[in-house]
């Protein structure tokens, strides 16, 4: 898996970082995605992280060959 930063924005104790992530699945399909991470920093350490990614793209890439029609796996909702 590779990750590449795109940009960051900081305000107060919060940092928003945008990046891309890419990997090749076991079937050889490319899974490239944009990601956003919101980090809260306290006393020079990361106190919390909330990460967002394009779940629809990931689900289509990883689960499109599933029996029953593919699409998103159980428990995954939403998307772009």
N, C-alpha and C positions, 0 to 999 in steps of 0.2 A: 504494500500500500504506500502511496506517496501523498504527501500533503504539501500544498504551496500557499503561502500567505498572499492575500490580495490587498488588504488594508486594515487599519485599526482606527478606532475613535475612542478617546478616553474622556471621562467627565467624572470628577470626584473620585469615588472608590470603585467605579465601574469601567470596564474596558470591553468594547465590542470588537471582535476580530472576525473578519471575513476571509474565507479561504476556499480553495478547491481541494478535493480529495479524489484519488483515482486508484483503482485496483483492477485486476483481472480475475474474473470468477473461475471456479473450477471447470466450467464448460468453455472457457476461453472468451467469454463476453466481456467487453469493457464496461466498467461501472465508474463513470466520472460524475462528480456531483459538486455543487456549491454548498458551503456550510457557513453558519454563523454561530459564534460562541460568545455568550455574555458572561464575563467573569467579574466577580466581586473580590477586591483585594483589601485585606486588612492587615496592618502591621507588616507590610512587605510580603505577605503570603496570600496565595489564592484561597479564599474562604469558600467560594461556591462557583459552580459552572453550570450554565444552562446552554445546551447545544441544540441547534436546529439544522435540519438537512432536508433535501427534497425527497421525502419518503416515497412519493409516487414513483419517481424515477428508479430509486433503489429497489422498490418492490417489483416493478416491471422487469428490471434487469435480473434480479435474483430469483424471482418466483414465476416468471412467465411460462415456464414449462411444467408447472405443477398440474397434477391431475385435478380435474374439476374446473378448468378454465383459467388458471393462473391469476394474475392480478395481485392485489395486496394480500399478504398473509393475515391470518386471524389476529385481531388485536391492533392492527395498523389502520389508522383512519386519516382522512385528510389528504393533503397534497397541494401542489401549487395551484 
